[in-house]
Amino acid sequence: MKRVAVNDFVRRQVKGSAKTYSTNFSFEEIAEHAAERFDDGHFREGYRNGVVIVEAPEEMSEHFVCPFVEIDDTTDLRAESVARQEGEEPYIQIRAANGSPLPAGKVEFILYRHDVLAENDEQSTDAEWELISIHALPEGVEELPMGPVTMMRNQLELPGGTKARYSSEEWAEAVRFWQRYAALEPEDES
């Protein structure tokens, strides 16, 4: 059995998704890198037991696109009601319609243990751990706070959420970050 496999949820992170994506690594290669770094101790605990954040080696950053812009008075923001996946409540997604993506300062691989995913039947494999997300952080940002909408979904145990509780400081840091940065809206490729 593989130690780290690819969860179907991460496969949405492709060019044109306004999410972190790799310019030349497959999801399977990324999961292999994550497993090696995890085994070598290059990780920290995530927001709950069974979630870890694995640090990619610094030289890998150049192979990932960071989707964020820093919001300033020239940023044109767009809001849209969307749902991440079927069965989830829609939420108001805010994206920047202009700007250039910030350079990636570092990359993190988010792994969930099988039993945590199984709580909501969200496992895609029988592996011990699954890669569920990839985060390219803007240069100068040390930690990427979870989005407040995701935190709300988790804490209220809504569909698509994974049971968790957050401190008032975690909530405040998340809101602060997401008031300063926005994902760049994908270009219309039609």
Helices and strands as residue ranges (DSSP letters): E 4-6, G 8-12, E 21-22, H 27-39, E 43-45, E 51-55, G 58-63, E 64-65, E 68-70, E 77-82, E 91-96, E 104-113, H 114-118, E 129-138, H 148-155, H 168-180, E 181-184
